[in-house]
Amino acid sequence: MSDAKVVVVGQGYVGLPIAIRAVEAGYDVVGIDTDKNRVDALAARTSYVEDISDALLCQATETGRYRASNNTDDYEGFDFVIITVPTPLKESLPDLSYIEAAARDIGRYLRVGATVVLESTTYPGTTENLVVPILEETSHLQAGRDFHVGYSPERIDPGNKFFTFTNTPKVVSGIDGPSLAKVIELYAALVDEVVPVSSPKEAELTKLLENTFRHVNIALVNELAVFAHELGINVWEAIDAASTKPFGYMRFTPGPGVGGHCLPVDPSYLSWEVRRALGYNFRFVELANDVNDHMPDYVVRRLMLGLNSRNRSVKGSTVTLVGLAYKKNTGDARQSPALRIAEQLDALGARVLGCDPYVEPHRLHADVELAPFDATTIAASDAIVVITDHDCFEYGLLEHADAYVLDTRRRLEGRRETL
């Protein structure tokens, strides 16, 4: 068991699982978060991350080796610090202010021999060209000579019961050989397999490549779904048939849009860096953004047509959105297409009900009324849209609903209208 101290900056969907796993590996861990509500919840042993149960959080706390804090003095004496803060887009440009703030806080407590690892998704060059200079300026120490720095892209998939943080291979890097060795030392204690690459730039690009690949392919099937519907072709049947090919094909399915941090944001970091550094447009990313960003508009248009076929308008209708999170079996509503659909329906004069047992109410817009997924809600609805197909919903209730039903996830197996 190690007596080293690990600080994990950010206690969200990425940071909290890492912190709890580090406790299991024997480290003394402090989870830093600026959100006092989160810190208070963790102190009360209440988890807001589906992958970390209350029982698991309680076990970690009872070891005496985990606590959450919003006090920067708790950086004091760290051996390793892992940065897992948000990197959103602000007016379509990368917002690295959270990374910058974390690096300044860390620099004030940085000591000789310590290791700093960035996990937040960002463009290639951030670790060496942004984080290192801030750490050096704040600490008056020199990276490589006095302390170690590396980058390891997060690969946590919320709600995935098969591939967890522990059994998913971890890409790791360092600014030099000794830094890489320290990063490997840290993560080798936390995960089953580490995958070293030659520098932080390659590791940063790895994450962007993974998400851009998904983003582009999802955009492909989304656009196919739009055109196939207009042509009177069942795109889902074609996808099923193509999926029987054992080589040269990977299954992707259409949906109401993309959400979370990875797909709506990460590819744009790569596109921005290519334009900034090289002056080129990353056309695949920009096209994928255009297609995926407009899928919520398409869902609303299909809903309008469905209601029109029943001699009803959106204005004055009660529309129930089934699933508000961006991903099934999670409560993460960041960039969720459901929220953009709700905004449009509200602007068109609809009453919008939302069914989702996972999403925290304060994460929703005021134009969504939370409602239980039950016969009463269904009977009160003029239209129902399945947006996020949580396993907990009793989909049989929709089989004989009088409302117009649009199933954007094919959860009803084609027995209702799909994208």
C-alpha positions in Angstrom: 0.0 0.0 0.0 1.3 3.4 -1.0 1.5 6.3 1.4 1.7 8.8 -1.4 -0.9 11.7 -1.6 -3.0 12.1 -4.7 -5.1 15.1 -5.4 -7.8 14.8 -8.1 -9.0 18.2 -9.3 -12.6 18.0 -10.3 -15.0 15.5 -8.8 -17.4 14.9 -11.7 -18.0 11.9 -14.1 -14.2 11.6 -14.7 -12.6 12.8 -11.5 -14.7 11.0 -8.9 -14.2 7.5 -10.3 -10.4 8.1 -10.5 -10.3 9.4 -6.9 -12.2 6.3 -5.6 -10.0 3.9 -7.6 -6.9 5.6 -6.2 -8.2 5.1 -2.7 -8.7 1.4 -3.5 -5.1 1.3 -4.7 -3.9 2.5 -1.4 -3.3 6.2 -2.0 -4.3 9.0 0.3 -6.7 11.1 -1.9 -8.2 14.5 -1.8 -10.9 15.4 -4.3 -10.9 19.1 -5.1 -14.0 20.7 -6.5 -15.1 24.3 -6.7 -18.8 23.3 -6.5 -19.7 23.5 -2.8 -22.9 21.5 -3.4 -20.8 18.6 -4.8 -18.3 18.8 -1.9 -21.2 18.8 0.6 -22.8 15.8 -1.1 -19.6 13.8 -1.0 -19.0 14.7 2.6 -22.5 13.3 3.3 -21.5 10.2 1.4 -24.0 10.8 -1.4 -22.8 10.2 -4.9 -24.2 12.1 -7.9 -22.2 9.9 -10.4 -23.9 6.7 -11.5 -20.7 4.7 -11.7 -19.9 5.4 -8.0 -22.6 4.1 -5.7 -23.2 5.6 -2.3 -21.9 2.3 -0.7 -18.6 2.6 -2.7 -18.2 6.2 -1.7 -18.9 5.3 1.9 -16.3 2.6 1.8 -13.7 5.0 0.5 -14.5 7.6 3.1 -14.4 5.1 5.9 -10.8 4.1 5.0 -9.8 7.6 6.2 -8.0 8.1 2.9 -10.6 10.0 0.9 -12.2 13.4 1.4 -13.6 16.0 -0.8 -12.7 19.7 -0.4 -13.0 23.1 -2.0 -10.1 24.5 -0.1 -6.9 24.9 -2.1 -4.8 24.5 1.1 -5.6 20.8 0.7 -3.1 20.6 -2.2 -0.4 20.9 0.4 2.1 18.0 0.3 0.8 16.2 -2.8 2.9 13.6 -4.7 0.6 13.3 -7.7 -2.1 15.7 -8.9 -4.6 14.8 -11.7 -6.5 17.6 -13.4 -10.0 16.5 -14.6 -11.7 19.9 -15.0 -14.1 20.9 -17.8 -12.9 22.3 -21.1 -16.1 23.7 -22.7 -16.5 25.8 -25.8 -17.2 29.5 -25.3 -18.6 31.3 -28.3 -17.3 28.4 -30.4 -13.8 28.8 -29.1 -11.9 26.5 -26.6 -12.3 27.7 -23.0 -9.2 26.6 -21.0 -9.9 28.9 -18.1 -10.6 25.9 -15.7 -7.2 24.3 -16.7 -5.4 27.6 -16.2 -7.0 28.2 -12.8 -6.2 24.7 -11.7 -2.6 25.0 -12.8 -2.1 28.2 -10.9 -3.5 26.7 -7.7 -1.3 23.6 -8.2 1.8 25.7 -8.8 1.5 27.4 -5.4 1.9 24.0 -3.7 4.2 22.3 -6.2 7.3 20.8 -4.7 10.4 19.0 -6.0 9.7 15.5 -7.1 5.9 15.9 -7.5 4.0 14.9 -10.7 1.2 16.8 -12.5 -1.0 14.9 -15.0 -3.6 16.6 -17.2 -6.6 14.5 -18.2 -9.0 17.2 -19.5 -9.7 16.9 -23.2 -7.9 19.7 -25.2 -6.0 20.4 -28.3 -2.4 19.1 -28.9 0.2 21.3 -27.2 -1.9 22.4 -24.2 0.2 20.4 -21.7 3.6 21.7 -22.8 2.6 25.2 -24.0 0.0 26.2 -21.5 0.1 24.1 -18.3 3.9 23.8 -18.0 4.6 27.6 -18.2 1.9 28.3 -15.6 3.3 25.7 -13.2 6.9 27.0 -13.7 5.9 30.7 -13.3 3.8 30.0 -10.2 6.1 27.6 -8.4 9.5 29.0 -9.5 10.5 25.4 -10.3 11.5 23.9 -13.6 9.5 21.2 -15.3 11.6 18.1 -16.0 14.4 19.1 -13.6 12.3 19.7 -10.5 8.9 18.2 -11.1 7.2 15.8 -13.6 4.4 16.5 -16.0 2.3 14.3 -18.3 -0.9 13.9 -20.1 -3.3 11.0 -20.0 -6.7 11.3 -21.9 -9.7 10.3 -20.0 -11.6 7.3 -21.4 -14.4 6.9 -18.9 -17.7 5.9 -20.4 -20.5 6.7 -17.9 -23.0 3.9 -17.4 -20.8 1.3 -19.2 -20.9 -1.8 -16.9 -18.4 -3.8 -19.0 -15.6 -1.3 -19.8 -14.7 0.6 -16.6 -11.9 2.9 -15.6 -9.9 -0.1 -14.4 -10.1 -2.4 -17.4 -10.0 0.2 -20.1 -6.4 0.6 -21.4 -4.9 4.0 -20.3 -2.9 6.1 -22.8 -0.1 7.8 -20.9 2.7 10.3 -21.8 5.3 12.6 -20.2 7.3 15.6 -21.2 10.5 13.6 -20.8 11.6 10.1 -19.8 11.4 10.5 -16.0 8.0 12.2 -16.3 6.7 9.3 -18.3 8.0 6.8 -15.8 6.2 8.6 -12.9 2.9 8.8 -14.9 3.2 5.1 -15.7 3.9 4.4 -12.0 0.7 6.2 -11.0 -1.7 4.7 -13.5 -0.2 1.2 -13.4 -1.5 1.0 -9.8 -5.0 2.1 -11.0 -5.7 0.3 -14.3 -5.0 -3.1 -15.8 -3.0 -1.8 -18.8 -1.1 1.4 -19.7 -0.3 2.4 -23.2 2.7 4.8 -23.4 3.1 7.2 -26.3 6.1 9.4 -27.1 4.8 12.8 -26.0 1.8 14.7 -24.6 0.9 15.9 -28.1 0.3 12.3 -29.3 -1.7 11.6 -26.2 -3.8 14.7 -26.7 -4.4 13.9 -30.3 -5.4 10.3 -29.4 -8.4 11.5 -27.4 -9.5 13.9 -30.2 -9.1 11.2 -32.8 -11.3 8.8 -30.8 -14.1 11.2 -30.5 -13.8 12.7 -33.9 -14.1 9.2 -35.4 -17.4 8.7 -33.5 -18.7 12.2 -34.3 -18.1 11.8 -38.0 -19.7 8.3 -38.2 -22.7 9.3 -36.1 -23.2 12.3 -38.5 -23.0 9.9 -41.4 -25.9 7.7 -40.2 -27.9 10.7 -39.0 -27.8 12.2 -42.5 -28.6 8.8 -43.9 -31.6 8.5 -41.6 -33.0 11.9 -42.8 -32.6 11.0 -46.5 -33.8 7.4 -46.1 -37.0 8.6 -44.5 -37.7 11.0 -47.4 -37.0 8.1 -49.8 -39.3 5.7 -48.0 -36.5 3.4 -46.9 -36.1 1.8 -43.5 -32.6 2.9 -42.5 -32.6 0.7 -39.4 -33.2 -2.4 -41.4 -30.3 -1.4 -43.7 -28.0 -0.9 -40.6 -29.0 -4.3 -39.2 -28.2 -5.9 -42.5 -24.8 -4.1 -42.9 -23.9 -5.1 -39.4 -23.8 -8.8 -40.4 -20.7 -8.1 -42.4 -17.8 -9.4 -40.3 -15.2 -7.1 -41.7 -14.8 -3.5 -42.9 -17.9 -2.2 -41.2 -18.6 -0.8 -37.7 -22.2 -0.2 -36.5 -23.4 3.3 -35.7 -27.0 4.2 -35.3 -28.9 7.5 -35.7 -30.4 9.6 -32.9 -31.8 13.0 -32.0 -28.3 14.6 -31.8 -25.2 14.3 -29.7 -24.5 15.5 -26.2 -22.1 15.4 -23.3 -18.7 16.8 -23.5 -17.0 14.5 -26.0 -18.9 14.7 -29.3 -20.3 18.2 -29.3 -17.1 19.8 -28.0 -13.9 17.7 -28.5 -13.8 17.5 -32.3 -14.1 21.3 -32.4 -10.9 21.6 -30.3 -9.1 19.7 -33.1 -10.7 21.8 -35.8 -9.9 25.0 -34.0 -6.2 24.0 -33.6 -5.9 23.0 -37.2 -7.3 26.4 -38.3 -5.2 28.3 -35.8 -1.9 26.6 -36.4 -2.2 25.7 -40.1 -4.8 27.9 -41.6 -6.8 25.0 -42.9 -10.5 24.0 -42.4 -11.1 20.6 -40.9 -13.9 19.9 -43.3 -15.0 16.5 -41.9 -15.4 17.9 -38.4 -17.3 21.0 -39.6 -19.6 18.9 -41.7 -20.3 16.5 -38.8 -21.0 19.5 -36.5 -23.5 20.8 -39.0 -25.3 17.5 -39.3 -25.4 16.6 -35.7 -26.2 20.1 -34.5 -29.3 20.2 -36.6 -30.7 16.8 -35.6 -32.8 18.3 -32.8 -34.3 20.6 -35.4 -35.1 17.6 -37.5 -36.8 15.8 -34.6 -39.0 18.9 -34.0 -39.9 19.0 -37.7 -40.9 15.3 -37.7 -42.9 15.9 -34.5 -44.7 18.8 -36.2 -45.5 16.7 -39.2 -46.8 13.9 -37.0 -49.1 16.2 -35.1 -50.3 17.8 -38.4 -51.3 14.4 -39.7 -53.6 14.2 -36.7 -55.0 17.7 -37.3 -53.1 19.2 -34.4 -50.6 21.9 -34.1 -47.6 22.0 -31.8 -49.0 25.1 -30.1 -51.3 24.1 -27.3 -50.2 20.4 -27.4 -48.7 18.5 -24.5 -45.4 16.9 -25.7 -43.7 14.4 -23.4 -39.9 13.8 -23.8 -38.8 10.4 -22.6 -35.2 10.6 -21.4 -33.5 14.0 -20.9 -29.9 12.9 -20.3 -27.6 12.8 -23.3 -26.7 9.1 -22.6 -28.8 6.2 -21.5 -28.7 5.1 -17.9 -26.9 8.2 -16.7 -28.0 11.6 -15.4 -25.6 13.7 -17.4 -27.6 16.4 -19.2 -24.7 18.4 -20.6 -25.4 19.5 -24.2 -28.3 17.0 -24.3 -30.3 17.2 -27.5 -33.4 16.8 -25.3 -32.9 20.2 -23.8 -32.5 21.8 -27.2 -35.7 20.1 -28.4 -37.5 21.3 -25.3 -36.5 24.8 -25.9 -37.8 24.8 -29.5 -41.1 23.2 -28.5 -41.6 25.7 -25.7 -40.9 28.5 -28.2 -43.6 27.0 -30.5 -46.2 27.1 -27.7 -46.2 23.5 -26.5 -46.4 22.3 -23.0 -43.3 20.2 -22.5 -43.2 17.3 -20.0 -39.9 15.5 -19.3 -39.5 11.9 -17.9 -36.1 11.1 -16.5 -35.4 9.6 -13.0 -31.6 10.3 -13.3 -31.2 13.9 -14.2 -31.0 16.4 -11.3 -34.0 18.9 -11.6 -31.7 21.9 -11.2 -29.8 20.8 -14.4 -33.0 21.3 -16.5 -34.4 24.4 -18.1 -37.5 26.0 -16.8 -39.4 25.1 -19.9 -39.4 21.3 -18.9 -41.9 20.0 -16.3 -40.7 16.8 -14.7 -43.2 14.1 -14.8 -43.2 10.3 -14.0 -43.2 7.9 -16.8 -46.5 6.3 -16.2 -50.0 5.8 -17.7 -51.2 9.1 -16.4 -48.5 11.1 -18.1 -48.9 9.1 -21.3 -52.7 9.7 -21.3 -52.2 13.4 -20.9 -49.8 13.6 -23.9 -50.6 14.6 -27.4 -47.2 13.5 -28.6 -44.4 11.5 -27.0 -40.7 11.5 -28.2 -38.3 8.8 -27.0 -35.0 10.6 -26.8 -32.9 8.8 -24.3 -33.7 5.1 -23.9 -33.0 4.4 -20.3 -33.5 0.7 -19.4 -35.6 1.6 -16.4 -38.6 2.8 -18.6 -41.5 0.5 -19.1 -41.7 0.9 -22.8 -44.7 -1.4 -23.1 -46.8 1.5 -21.9 -46.3 3.2 -25.2 -47.4 0.2 -27.3 -51.1 1.3 -27.3 -50.7 5.0 -26.5 -53.2 7.3 -28.2 -50.6 10.0 -28.6 -48.3 10.3 -31.6 -45.1 8.5 -30.7 -41.7 9.3 -32.3 -39.0 6.8 -31.3 -35.6 8.3 -32.0 -33.7 5.3 -30.6 -35.7 2.4 -32.0 -36.3 1.2 -28.5 -39.9 0.1 -29.5 -38.4 -2.1 -32.2 -40.1 -0.4 -35.1 -43.6 -0.7 -33.7 -43.8 3.1 -33.7 -42.5 5.8 -36.0 -38.7 6.0 -35.9 -36.1 8.5 -37.4 
